[in-house]
């Protein structure tokens, strides 16, 4: 069977090194740049005319903007508007990473734990610093929810702290596992098709079956790509909500 | 036993959490269907939460698949 893990190898396109640190322009960087250029170009081009009655492309971008704005508004509240550019950028960059990986011969940059962990740690760091800046030492009251009998607190507070620390891990791991497993499945079924084609005349004809299953898997991967981008963004909103309101 | 056999066995055992994922997905789909069946007006409210919980439960199944792939295809 061909190696399905070969698609995740990062290859430098333009080698570049500063003082022992490898800063080369890799295929991952290339697809990140393609994602930025495609999303920025599409949104700028669609909103270019700025007509009051939107055409098709402008309506599409406006609906997308309103969906993310509604998500921020309903999850963080009215003073969450200042976090909207951050959440919108997160959504678009994760969505572009997931969607561009479905193009044949491309590279999914969100299928690497370092990329998703960096994004999740950025969200976690921002939430932590904002909470400390806003509430000061009272931020620690977050780990001791009210309405609990006093003897439960020594058990509850460590659990709350551990589950708070586990947030960036699960946040990044979810996206990484979804993308990596999806692409491994695609390559495994493609490998089946190639292996069957080499196994005689009947194998050559029956080799269409793994290809049909692969088509279904790509449709499923499209749904998962959009869904995981939405889940990443809405979880970032939920984590930000804890800094905005502190009724306890 | 040789290392090769243990590696394949470990790769197979890494897939057992999918049992729990299957049960969890069945519970989620069943709960959504029952809730929408009793109250079709609740479709807008429940639809987003449904996809959200589906993503959460699916994560553990996919972590199991990643563990399988890492054990099966590498050292």
Interface residues (C-beta under 8 A of the other chain):
Chain A: X3 X4 X5 X170 X173 X174 X177 X178 X180 X181 X182 X184 X185 X227 X228 X230 X231 X234
Chain B: X51 X52 X54 X55 X56 X58 X59 X62 X63 X65 X66 X69 X70 X73 X74
